[in-house]
Amino acid sequence: MWRRKLLVLATLAATAPGLGQAAPAGAASVPNLSGVWAHASIPGFEPLRSGPTALTNLSRREGGVADNRELVGDYRNPILKPEAAEIVKKHGEISLAGIGYPTPRNQCWPGGVPFVFTTTAIEFLQTPDKVTILYFEDHEVRHIRMNQQHPAVVTPSWYGDSVGHFEGDSLVIDTVGIKIGPHAMVDWYGTPHTPALHVVERYRLVDYEGAKDGLERDRKENFQVQQDTIDPNYRGKHLQLEFTVEDAGAFTTPWTATMTYRPQTVDWVESICSENTNKYGTEKDAEVPVAEKLDF
Protein backbone atom coordinates (compact mmCIF):
# COMPACT_ATOMS: atom_id res chain seq x y z
CA MET A 1 0.00 0.00 0.00
CA TRP A 2 2.81 2.42 0.94
CA ARG A 3 4.68 1.71 -2.27
CA ARG A 4 1.51 2.22 -4.32
CA LYS A 5 0.91 5.60 -2.66
CA LEU A 6 4.47 6.68 -3.44
CA LEU A 7 4.04 5.72 -7.07
CA VAL A 8 0.80 7.71 -7.33
CA LEU A 9 2.39 10.76 -5.72
CA ALA A 10 5.45 10.49 -7.91
CA THR A 11 3.26 10.26 -11.02
CA LEU A 12 1.31 13.35 -9.99
CA ALA A 13 4.53 15.24 -9.31
CA ALA A 14 6.09 14.22 -12.61
CA THR A 15 3.07 15.39 -14.59
CA ALA A 16 2.58 18.66 -12.73
CA PRO A 17 3.30 21.87 -14.67
CA GLY A 18 6.35 23.98 -13.99
CA LEU A 19 8.85 21.21 -13.23
CA GLY A 20 11.36 22.19 -15.87
CA GLN A 21 9.32 20.46 -18.55
CA ALA A 22 6.74 22.59 -20.33
CA ALA A 23 6.74 25.86 -18.43
CA PRO A 24 4.03 28.42 -19.25
CA ALA A 25 4.96 31.10 -21.74
CA GLY A 26 7.03 33.80 -20.09
CA ALA A 27 7.66 31.75 -16.92
CA ALA A 28 11.17 30.96 -15.79
CA SER A 29 12.25 27.34 -16.11
CA VAL A 30 12.14 25.51 -12.79
CA PRO A 31 14.69 22.71 -12.24
CA ASN A 32 13.20 19.24 -11.90
CA LEU A 33 14.69 17.67 -8.79
CA SER A 34 12.22 14.79 -8.63
CA GLY A 35 13.43 11.24 -8.30
CA VAL A 36 15.25 9.04 -5.80
CA TRP A 37 18.75 10.15 -4.80
CA ALA A 38 21.27 8.20 -2.71
CA HIS A 39 24.09 9.28 -0.40
CA ALA A 40 25.60 5.89 0.37
CA SER A 41 27.92 6.70 3.27
CA ILE A 42 27.80 7.28 7.03
CA PRO A 43 27.86 9.22 9.36
CA GLY A 44 26.92 11.51 6.47
CA PHE A 45 27.88 15.19 6.32
CA GLU A 46 30.64 16.32 3.96
CA PRO A 47 32.77 18.85 5.89
CA LEU A 48 34.08 21.76 3.85
CA ARG A 49 37.82 22.04 3.24
CA SER A 50 37.97 25.37 5.10
CA GLY A 51 35.81 27.68 7.16
CA PRO A 52 33.24 26.86 9.87
CA THR A 53 31.95 23.39 9.07
CA ALA A 54 30.52 20.15 10.48
CA LEU A 55 32.20 18.01 13.10
CA THR A 56 34.45 15.14 12.03
CA ASN A 57 35.07 11.85 13.83
CA LEU A 58 38.21 11.62 15.97
CA SER A 59 37.97 7.82 15.71
CA ARG A 60 39.06 6.51 12.31
CA ARG A 61 38.90 3.18 10.46
CA GLU A 62 41.66 1.61 8.45
CA GLY A 63 42.28 3.92 5.53
CA GLY A 64 41.51 7.02 7.59
CA VAL A 65 37.72 7.35 7.19
CA ALA A 66 35.34 7.96 10.09
CA ASP A 67 34.72 4.88 12.22
CA ASN A 68 30.95 4.52 12.42
CA ARG A 69 31.47 1.93 15.20
CA GLU A 70 32.94 4.64 17.45
CA LEU A 71 31.27 8.02 17.22
CA VAL A 72 33.74 10.46 18.76
CA GLY A 73 32.87 13.91 17.52
CA ASP A 74 35.64 16.49 17.44
CA TYR A 75 34.61 18.53 20.50
CA ARG A 76 37.52 20.89 19.75
CA ASN A 77 35.77 22.25 16.64
CA PRO A 78 35.57 26.04 17.17
CA ILE A 79 31.93 26.16 16.04
CA LEU A 80 30.92 24.66 19.40
CA LYS A 81 30.09 26.70 22.45
CA PRO A 82 31.65 25.28 25.64
CA GLU A 83 28.42 23.67 26.84
CA ALA A 84 27.85 22.00 23.46
CA ALA A 85 31.49 20.87 23.29
CA GLU A 86 31.14 19.19 26.68
CA ILE A 87 28.05 17.29 25.53
CA VAL A 88 29.83 16.09 22.38
CA LYS A 89 32.85 15.05 24.48
CA LYS A 90 30.67 13.02 26.85
CA HIS A 91 29.01 11.22 23.94
CA GLY A 92 32.46 10.36 22.58
CA GLU A 93 33.57 8.96 25.94
CA ILE A 94 30.48 6.73 26.05
CA SER A 95 31.23 5.46 22.55
CA LEU A 96 34.90 4.81 23.34
CA ALA A 97 33.76 2.72 26.32
CA GLY A 98 32.03 0.41 23.87
CA ILE A 99 28.53 1.60 24.74
CA GLY A 100 26.10 2.98 22.22
CA TYR A 101 24.14 6.09 23.14
CA PRO A 102 20.56 6.94 22.10
CA THR A 103 20.12 8.88 18.85
CA PRO A 104 17.02 9.59 16.79
CA ARG A 105 18.22 6.92 14.35
CA ASN A 106 18.59 4.03 16.80
CA GLN A 107 15.61 5.05 18.94
CA CYS A 108 13.21 5.45 15.99
CA TRP A 109 12.47 9.09 16.77
CA PRO A 110 12.01 11.78 14.13
CA GLY A 111 15.46 13.05 13.23
CA GLY A 112 14.70 16.70 12.67
CA VAL A 113 16.81 19.00 10.52
CA PRO A 114 19.73 18.64 9.79
CA PHE A 115 20.03 15.18 11.45
CA VAL A 116 17.63 13.69 8.88
CA PHE A 117 20.08 14.58 6.09
CA THR A 118 22.19 11.58 7.17
CA THR A 119 19.55 9.27 5.71
CA THR A 120 21.07 7.27 2.86
CA ALA A 121 18.34 7.99 0.29
CA ILE A 122 15.75 10.70 -0.38
CA GLU A 123 12.98 11.26 -2.90
CA PHE A 124 11.60 14.60 -4.11
CA LEU A 125 7.94 15.02 -5.06
CA GLN A 126 7.64 18.42 -6.67
CA THR A 127 4.62 20.58 -7.48
CA PRO A 128 4.42 24.36 -8.01
CA ASP A 129 3.11 25.13 -4.53
CA LYS A 130 4.66 22.33 -2.49
CA VAL A 131 7.76 20.14 -2.33
CA THR A 132 7.60 16.89 -0.37
CA ILE A 133 10.81 15.12 0.66
CA LEU A 134 10.63 11.44 1.57
CA TYR A 135 13.48 9.88 3.54
CA PHE A 136 14.38 6.21 3.21
CA GLU A 137 14.46 5.25 6.88
CA ASP A 138 11.21 4.91 8.82
CA HIS A 139 8.83 6.83 6.53
CA GLU A 140 10.18 10.24 7.51
CA VAL A 141 8.50 13.00 5.49
CA ARG A 142 8.95 16.76 5.19
CA HIS A 143 6.53 19.22 3.62
CA ILE A 144 7.88 22.48 2.17
CA ARG A 145 5.44 25.26 1.32
CA MET A 146 6.63 27.14 -1.73
CA ASN A 147 6.74 30.93 -2.03
CA GLN A 148 5.28 31.56 1.41
CA GLN A 149 6.46 33.07 4.67
CA HIS A 150 6.85 31.56 8.12
CA PRO A 151 3.86 32.37 10.36
CA ALA A 152 4.34 35.12 12.93
CA VAL A 153 4.23 32.47 15.65
CA VAL A 154 5.67 29.07 14.75
CA THR A 155 4.44 26.00 16.60
CA PRO A 156 7.49 23.73 17.06
CA SER A 157 7.32 20.41 15.21
CA TRP A 158 9.70 17.53 14.54
CA TYR A 159 10.87 18.90 11.19
CA GLY A 160 10.06 22.54 11.84
CA ASP A 161 8.26 24.99 9.60
CA SER A 162 9.83 24.88 6.13
CA VAL A 163 9.24 27.39 3.34
CA GLY A 164 10.96 27.29 -0.03
CA HIS A 165 11.58 29.21 -3.23
CA PHE A 166 13.81 28.96 -6.28
CA GLU A 167 16.81 31.22 -6.74
CA GLY A 168 17.95 30.55 -10.30
CA ASP A 169 18.78 26.86 -10.45
CA SER A 170 18.70 26.34 -6.66
CA LEU A 171 15.83 25.25 -4.44
CA VAL A 172 16.25 27.22 -1.20
CA ILE A 173 14.50 25.90 1.92
CA ASP A 174 14.36 27.89 5.16
CA THR A 175 13.43 25.97 8.34
CA VAL A 176 12.73 27.21 11.87
CA GLY A 177 10.70 25.93 14.81
CA ILE A 178 12.37 22.53 15.15
CA LYS A 179 11.04 20.71 18.20
CA ILE A 180 13.36 19.65 21.00
CA GLY A 181 12.82 15.92 21.52
CA PRO A 182 14.39 13.54 24.07
CA HIS A 183 17.28 12.81 21.69
CA ALA A 184 17.66 16.22 20.05
CA MET A 185 20.91 16.47 18.10
CA VAL A 186 22.07 17.77 14.74
CA ASP A 187 24.41 14.88 13.86
CA TRP A 188 25.47 11.36 14.88
CA TYR A 189 27.95 12.77 17.41
CA GLY A 190 25.24 14.05 19.74
CA THR A 191 25.85 17.72 18.94
CA PRO A 192 22.95 19.51 20.66
CA HIS A 193 20.72 22.29 19.44
CA THR A 194 18.27 24.72 21.03
CA PRO A 195 14.86 26.11 19.96
CA ALA A 196 16.81 28.85 18.13
CA LEU A 197 18.01 26.37 15.47
CA HIS A 198 17.70 27.80 11.95
CA VAL A 199 18.68 25.79 8.87
CA VAL A 200 18.91 26.98 5.26
CA GLU A 201 19.22 24.34 2.52
CA ARG A 202 20.21 24.89 -1.11
CA TYR A 203 19.62 22.03 -3.56
CA ARG A 204 20.82 22.16 -7.15
CA LEU A 205 21.65 19.79 -9.98
CA VAL A 206 25.35 19.75 -10.90
CA ASP A 207 27.30 17.86 -13.52
CA TYR A 208 29.96 15.32 -12.56
CA GLU A 209 32.76 17.90 -12.61
CA GLY A 210 30.78 20.06 -10.21
CA ALA A 211 30.06 17.07 -7.95
CA LYS A 212 33.63 15.72 -7.76
CA ASP A 213 34.76 17.88 -4.86
CA GLY A 214 31.81 16.86 -2.70
CA LEU A 215 32.24 13.19 -3.60
CA GLU A 216 35.93 13.38 -2.71
CA ARG A 217 35.24 15.07 0.62
CA ASP A 218 32.66 12.36 1.31
CA ARG A 219 35.11 9.54 0.51
CA LYS A 220 37.76 11.16 2.72
CA GLU A 221 35.49 11.55 5.74
CA ASN A 222 32.71 8.94 5.66
CA PHE A 223 32.56 5.16 5.69
CA GLN A 224 31.05 3.99 2.39
CA VAL A 225 28.01 1.72 2.79
CA GLN A 226 25.25 0.40 0.53
CA GLN A 227 27.40 0.91 -2.56
CA ASP A 228 25.11 -1.50 -4.42
CA THR A 229 22.42 1.22 -4.43
CA ILE A 230 24.38 3.50 -6.75
CA ASP A 231 26.43 3.26 -9.94
CA PRO A 232 30.03 4.19 -8.97
CA ASN A 233 30.77 4.95 -12.62
CA TYR A 234 27.83 7.33 -13.04
CA ARG A 235 28.86 10.58 -14.71
CA GLY A 236 25.50 12.31 -15.20
CA LYS A 237 23.70 14.91 -13.13
CA HIS A 238 24.16 14.82 -9.36
CA LEU A 239 22.05 16.50 -6.70
CA GLN A 240 24.03 18.61 -4.27
CA LEU A 241 22.76 19.99 -0.98
CA GLU A 242 24.61 22.84 0.70
CA PHE A 243 23.16 23.63 4.10
CA THR A 244 23.94 26.27 6.72
CA VAL A 245 23.16 25.81 10.41
CA GLU A 246 22.70 28.71 12.79
CA ASP A 247 21.92 28.40 16.50
CA ALA A 248 23.28 31.02 18.89
CA GLY A 249 22.42 28.75 21.81
CA ALA A 250 24.80 25.96 20.74
CA PHE A 251 27.23 27.39 18.16
CA THR A 252 29.68 30.27 18.09
CA THR A 253 29.02 30.95 14.41
CA PRO A 254 26.89 29.69 11.52
CA TRP A 255 28.49 26.69 9.82
CA THR A 256 28.08 24.96 6.47
CA ALA A 257 28.48 21.47 5.01
CA THR A 258 27.29 19.60 1.92
CA MET A 259 25.68 16.33 0.86
CA THR A 260 26.23 15.04 -2.69
CA TYR A 261 23.72 12.55 -4.09
CA ARG A 262 23.66 10.22 -7.10
CA PRO A 263 20.55 8.57 -8.58
CA GLN A 264 19.61 5.40 -6.70
CA THR A 265 19.78 2.39 -9.02
CA VAL A 266 17.66 -0.07 -7.02
CA ASP A 267 13.97 -0.10 -6.13
CA TRP A 268 12.91 1.86 -3.08
CA VAL A 269 11.87 -0.75 -0.53
CA GLU A 270 10.04 -0.18 2.73
CA SER A 271 12.34 0.39 5.71
CA ILE A 272 10.69 0.46 9.13
CA CYS A 273 12.44 1.19 12.43
CA SER A 274 11.25 -0.76 15.46
CA GLU A 275 11.30 1.26 18.68
CA ASN A 276 14.05 0.22 21.06
CA THR A 277 13.50 -0.09 24.81
CA ASN A 278 17.25 -0.42 25.49
CA LYS A 279 19.19 2.67 26.58
CA TYR A 280 22.65 1.23 25.86
CA GLY A 281 23.98 1.59 29.39
CA THR A 282 23.46 5.34 29.58
CA GLU A 283 20.28 5.13 31.64
CA LYS A 284 17.65 2.66 32.83
CA ASP A 285 15.92 0.68 30.09
CA ALA A 286 12.36 1.71 29.26
CA GLU A 287 9.83 -0.12 31.40
CA VAL A 288 7.30 -1.57 28.96
CA PRO A 289 4.15 -3.22 30.36
CA VAL A 290 4.66 -6.94 31.01
CA ALA A 291 1.84 -9.32 31.92
CA GLU A 292 2.60 -11.76 34.74
CA LYS A 293 0.31 -14.34 33.16
CA LEU A 294 -1.33 -14.87 29.81
CA ASP A 295 -4.70 -13.24 29.13
CA PHE A 296 -5.99 -16.42 27.54
Residue pairs with C-beta under 8 A, 6 or more apart in sequence:
2 139
2 270
3 268
3 270
6 123
6 134
6 268
9 125
9 132
10 34
10 123
10 125
12 125
12 127
13 19
13 34
13 124
13 125
13 126
13 127
13 132
14 34
16 126
16 127
16 128
17 23
17 24
17 128
18 24
18 27
18 30
18 128
19 30
19 32
19 34
19 126
19 127
20 29
20 30
20 31
20 32
21 32
23 29
23 30
28 166
30 128
30 166
31 166
31 169
31 170
31 171
31 204
31 205
32 126
33 124
33 126
33 131
33 171
33 203
33 205
33 239
34 123
34 124
34 125
34 126
35 123
35 124
35 263
36 121
36 122
36 123
36 263
36 264
36 268
37 121
37 122
37 123
37 124
37 239
37 261
37 262
37 263
37 264
38 120
38 121
38 226
38 229
38 230
38 261
38 262
38 263
38 264
38 265
39 119
39 120
39 121
39 122
39 218
39 259
39 260
39 261
40 120
40 224
40 225
40 226
40 227
40 229
40 230
41 120
41 218
41 219
41 222
41 223
41 224
41 225
42 66
42 68
42 118
42 120
42 188
42 222
42 223
42 225
43 57
43 66
43 68
43 71
43 118
43 187
43 188
43 189
43 222
43 223
44 117
44 118
44 187
44 188
44 222
44 259
45 54
45 114
45 117
45 118
45 187
45 221
45 222
45 257
45 258
45 259
46 54
46 214
46 217
46 218
46 221
46 222
46 257
46 258
46 259
46 260
47 53
47 54
47 55
47 56
47 217
47 221
47 257
48 217
48 256
48 257
48 258
49 217
51 255
51 256
52 78
52 79
52 253
52 254
52 255
52 256
53 79
53 255
53 256
53 257
54 187
54 255
54 257
55 73
55 74
55 77
55 79
55 80
55 88
55 187
55 189
55 191
56 66
56 73
56 74
56 77
56 221
57 66
57 67
57 70
57 71
57 72
57 73
57 74
57 189
57 221
58 72
58 73
58 74
58 92
59 66
59 67
59 69
59 70
59 71
59 72
59 92
59 95
59 96
60 66
60 67
61 67
61 223
64 220
65 219
65 220
65 221
65 222
65 223
65 224
66 221
66 222
66 223
67 223
68 188
68 223
68 225
70 95
70 96
71 91
71 92
71 95
71 101
71 188
71 189
71 190
72 92
72 95
72 96
72 189
73 88
73 91
73 92
73 187
73 188
73 189
73 190
73 191
74 88
75 85
75 86
75 88
75 89
75 92
76 85
77 85
78 252
78 253
79 251
79 252
79 253
79 255
80 88
80 191
80 250
80 251
80 252
81 249
81 250
81 251
81 252
83 250
84 191
84 192
84 250
84 251
87 190
87 191
87 192
88 189
88 190
88 191
90 190
91 101
91 189
91 190
92 189
94 100
94 101
94 281
94 282
95 101
99 280
99 281
99 282
100 106
100 280
100 281
101 190
101 280
101 282
102 182
102 183
102 279
102 280
102 282
103 115
103 183
103 185
103 188
103 190
104 110
104 111
104 112
104 115
104 181
104 183
104 185
105 111
105 115
105 118
105 137
105 188
105 273
106 276
106 280
107 182
107 183
107 275
107 276
108 138
108 273
108 274
108 275
108 276
109 181
109 182
109 183
110 116
110 140
110 158
110 159
110 181
111 118
111 119
111 135
111 140
112 158
112 159
112 160
112 178
112 179
112 181
112 184
112 186
113 142
113 159
113 160
113 162
113 175
113 178
113 197
113 199
113 201
114 186
114 187
114 199
114 243
114 245
115 185
115 186
115 187
116 135
116 140
116 142
116 159
117 241
117 243
117 259
118 187
118 188
119 135
119 136
119 137
119 140
120 136
120 137
120 225
120 226
120 229
121 135
121 136
121 229
121 264
121 268
122 133
122 134
122 135
122 136
122 261
123 133
123 134
123 268
124 131
124 132
124 133
125 131
125 132
125 133
125 134
126 132
128 146
129 145
129 146
129 147
130 143
130 144
130 145
130 146
131 143
131 144
131 146
131 164
131 171
131 173
132 141
132 142
132 143
132 144
133 141
133 142
133 144
134 140
134 141
135 141
135 142
136 268
136 271
137 271
137 273
138 271
138 272
138 273
139 272
140 159
142 159
142 162
143 162
144 162
144 163
144 164
144 173
145 162
145 163
145 164
146 163
146 164
146 165
147 163
147 164
147 165
148 163
149 163
150 161
150 163
150 174
150 176
150 177
151 161
154 160
154 161
154 176
154 177
155 161
155 177
156 177
156 178
156 179
156 180
156 195
157 177
157 178
157 179
158 178
158 179
158 181
159 175
159 178
160 175
160 176
160 177
160 178
160 179
160 197
160 199
161 175
161 176
161 177
162 173
162 174
162 175
163 173
163 174
164 171
164 172
164 173
164 174
165 171
165 172
166 172
167 202
169 204
169 205
170 202
170 203
170 204
171 201
171 202
171 203
171 204
172 200
172 201
172 202
173 200
173 201
173 202
173 203
174 198
174 199
174 200
175 198
175 199
175 200
175 201
176 197
176 198
177 195
178 193
178 195
178 197
178 199
180 193
180 194
180 195
184 192
184 193
185 191
185 192
185 193
186 192
186 193
186 197
186 245
191 250
192 250
193 247
193 249
193 250
194 247
194 249
194 250
195 249
196 246
196 247
196 248
196 249
197 245
197 246
197 247
197 250
198 245
198 246
198 247
199 243
199 244
199 245
199 246
200 243
200 244
200 246
201 241
201 242
201 243
202 241
202 242
202 243
203 239
203 240
203 241
204 239
204 240
205 237
205 238
205 239
205 240
206 237
206 238
206 239
206 240
207 236
207 237
207 238
208 234
208 235
208 236
208 238
210 238
210 240
211 238
211 240
211 260
214 238
214 240
214 258
214 259
214 260
215 238
215 260
217 258
218 260
228 266
229 264
229 265
229 266
230 262
230 263
230 264
230 265
231 262
231 263
231 265
234 262
234 263
236 263
238 260
238 261
238 262
239 260
239 261
239 262
240 258
240 259
240 260
240 261
241 258
241 259
241 260
241 261
242 256
242 257
242 258
243 256
243 257
243 258
243 259
244 254
244 255
244 256
245 251
245 254
245 255
245 256
246 254
277 285
277 286
277 288
278 285
278 286
279 285
279 286
